[in-house]
């Protein structure tokens, strides 16, 4: 009995270690694959044909489909942020700084990051599922046979579209969030729109918006890259498509948060007064 129990424990430990080893192998394979995908993207993006029509089509689709959810989310974030910040500032008698503090928070960090995470959940999964379906149904193989480069036509266009549509959505969400914050400020303090606008403009400088919006180019690139990679390399039929879609969201969201931390550190290093 004791011997069998020891054997079972040893087998369980061995299986657990094997599982960890497999996960680590998958992780490093994914990192290498994303790196190769990235290198291949920059090799193709400047080579004609440029597929301008496909890029514009994807930008329109991604922007329009994401617009409703980012609008609602941005408005609610601004509203809730102002409502949560007001009692804290009231403790120190600093309620006059409410518009400025909320504006800086939205422009510098909340607007870009929240928009990127929503974009990742909405777009990265869609790209992964779409390209994954094309892979398992052999449509990508058919394109290769017909002398159409699937990487150039399917991957480059989507990554390019994601990279440049996300900053536009971010600027839009920032304004929507500031509008939501204004509603909360009016409900709490009865400020006029002129006072609120002047307070935000006085506190938020143009230099505050540049790093926040600039890093969304990186976030958009990450979303397009991860979604395209997971879909393009999908296997095992419909199960693989579902796995590609789910993994694309998780990986892209995690990478956005990691790169946000890195980019903030770089920004503070380059501009200590930021």
Secondary structure, 3 states (H helix, E strand, C coil): CHHHHHHHHHHHHHHHHHHHHHHHHHHHHHHHHHHHHHHHHHHHCCCCCCCHHHHHHHHHHHHHHHHHHHHHHHHHHHHHHHHHHHHHHHHCCCHHHHHHHHHHHHHHHHHHHHHHHHHHHHHHHHHHHHHHHHHHCCHHHHHHHCCCCHHHHHHHHHHHHHHHHHHHHHHHHHHHHHHHHHHHHHHHHCCCHHHHHHHHHHHCCHHHHHHHHHHHHHHHHHHHHHHHHHHHCCCCHHHHHHHHHHHHHHHHHHHHHHHHHHHHHHHHHHCCCC
